[in-house]
Amino acid sequence: MSQKSYDNSPTLYLIPTPIGNMDDLTFRTIETLKMVDVLFCEDTRETGKLLKSLNISKKMVANHDHNETSNYEKLEEYLSLGNNVGLVSDRGTPVISDPGFELARYASERGYNVVGLPGANALIPALIMSGINPKPFLFYGFLNSKESKRIKELEELEQEKATLIFYEAPHRINDTLLNISQVLGNNRKMSISREITKKYEEIYRGTVQELINQKNEYKGELVLVVEGNNSKKEYEMSIIEHINLYIEDGYSSKDAIKMVSKERNMKKSEVYDEYLKYQGK
């Protein structure tokens, strides 16, 4: 058995690996890969190449989207015998649009330690390079590959104020850009980062329409950062009329204020202040 974690008990370690640039491999990652007793891997061949480059020999268990839940018993067996377990995806941070969530949840629900190591991922570099307000942000991951479902997902995000972050594949990017234009509009600021940390890393910035017009050839792994909805829709009715409309429908003033603030993309306190003035308080 190997050394234990902070409270000296068996632990599942979520271990990030480089997404392209091997210099992003941290000392802690290397030491953890050496220390764990077994590695659950998205692809044992890919992890095997990494371990070979580091002169590390380790027992590996395949753990991917199609078999993760069937690995519960294997994980339980290793941890119950006092072993430390590592979990890696092919590239980047496990769980983030990669396998790992099911085993992490399983281990934590059974009282085992789950320790996530900081490390390589694509979404944070893309966000901080985008030139778009980083807070708040919402990481969505991959939109649906089917266009009708992708459009529905974007419609659900249309009023979201937070900056939106998506992963996308190069063969779908042009269709996705057109869908973003169709649902979210042409004028939102946007960036597309490709091949982050790799030799041909590039970032494109502009409005949605400008990036469509550029007709760039987007190759490699892509991260899309899209400005949130900062516009305030024009209403024929006043804020007070809007609140009273919901109150007449049976909602409490509190719920009416909450719904109006959401629909108008206003702070709830602003809508509440207007209502207080209306009541003469």
Number of C-alpha atoms within 10 A of each C-alpha: 11 12 14 15 15 10 8 10 15 24 25 27 25 27 25 25 27 20 21 17 13 13 8 16 15 17 9 13 19 15 10 18 23 18 17 23 20 21 24 28 23 25 16 20 13 13 22 17 11 16 16 11 9 12 10 12 12 17 11 19 17 16 23 19 12 8 12 17 15 12 17 15 11 12 21 16 12 17 20 13 10 17 22 26 22 24 28 26 26 21 19 20 26 25 18 16 14 17 24 24 17 15 24 23 12 17 19 14 10 9 9 18 21 20 16 17 17 14 17 23 21 22 20 14 14 21 25 12 16 23 15 19 15 17 10 10 19 18 16 14 17 15 18 15 13 9 14 10 12 17 19 15 15 19 16 10 18 15 18 18 18 19 22 23 25 17 21 21 17 16 11 13 18 17 14 21 16 16 19 21 17 13 16 21 15 18 13 19 21 25 24 25 25 23 19 22 19 13 9 10 13 14 16 17 17 17 18 22 18 16 19 15 9 10 9 10 9 19 13 16 16 23 25 24 29 26 25 24 18 14 12 11 9 8 9 8 10 10 18 17 11 18 25 18 15 17 16 11 9 11 15 14 16 12 14 22 27 18 18 21 20 16 12 18 17 15 13 16 12 12 21 21 12 14 18 12 10 10 8 7 7
